Amino acid sequence: MVWNHVGTGCFKYDFYYLVAAKSREDCLQICQDDVRCALVAYRKNKHKCALCTEGYKHKASCGYRVELIAKDLNECAIGAHNCEENAVCVNTPGSFKCRCKTGYYKESGQHCIKVPVVEWISYKDRCLEVTSTFAVIEIPNVEQCKLKCQITVHCAMVEYQPNNNKCKMAKHRKFKPVPSCNSRTDLFVKAVIECDNEGKECPKHAYCHAKEGNRLCRCRFGYTGNGKICHDVDECSKYSNLCGQHAKCHNTIGNYKCVCLPGYHGDGQFCRKDKLKKEDIELFEKNHKQNTFHTIINLFNNSGSHCFAASSQVFTLLAILIASFIVNQFQ
């Protein structure tokens, strides 16, 4: 249980029970044991504790001051939250929030997406003229400015002005040095961007790699080719031991996945054998006995001229049934 100290002062609140409490801790314990209690008002000088439902207001003046304390369940600690795999739960008074893990960012306020890995070409402390700026925002440092461009797909480069914390994002890799300027800036160009600066784009499943003045189309991870044509890599055929024991590799477009074999469960890297449930075992034994009984009936019906052979099989099956019955009686 987490307790949030609202404050000490004058409050308006609705209480449903007033009880004597020797200490603040006794007051909190009484509230904790009562599921209706969401708020306690403790009056120290009178040793009284008011148990309240949710809701309170501050008052300008009052006859006596109380300490107001709110009950708060830690949803993160007890697992009562809906944060996704790439987010961590952060407890807040009366609620919780989901925060993306390091290396992830929230896309359109929904899911946490992995931050794309890019290389930067740096032009620091220079006088430059930049065109095709599509956004100017105020950001406290250059790293956050670069991150903003990094997670914006159509951002090709950023210009950061340290004197006023302005971050300018541009769509194209178009800039030129100028002999003088009012303020010198830091320019960072994405090394992995679309090749729109030269009026062409890399094909699907490829990206433009710009380094030391050279701009080349390269196939993305999971694909192979010369950059102009990229084919899916069948990792399952090309590499061995991608998956764990008792798992099978399935090729997907640009990737692969490991799936546990029937009778096993897990993530594909570690597969554990399924345990037979009690009801499954009982159903198996029931079906086995029924199948044996039907076999005997069929032998009687289809014996024809082979009475002696059929009879010997019947006696054998009857012996098995009798033995099985005796064993089950002594278990």
Secondary structure, DSSP 8 states (H G I E B T S, - for coil): -EEEEEEEE-EEEEEEEEEE-SSHHHHHHHHHH-TT--EEEEEGGGTEEEEEEEEEEE-S--SS-EEEEEEE--HHHHT-----TTEEEEEETTEEEEEE-TTEEESTTS-EEE-----EEEEEEE-EEE--EEEEEE-SSHHHHHHHHHT-TT--EEEEETTTTEEEEESS--EEE-S--SS-EEEEEESEE-SGGGT----TTEEEEEETTEEEEEE-TTEEESSSSEEE--HHHH-SS-S-TTEEEEEETTEEEEEE-TTEEESSSSEEE----HHHHHHHHHHHHHHHHHHHHHHHHT-TT-HHHHHHHHHHHHHHHHHHHHHHHT-
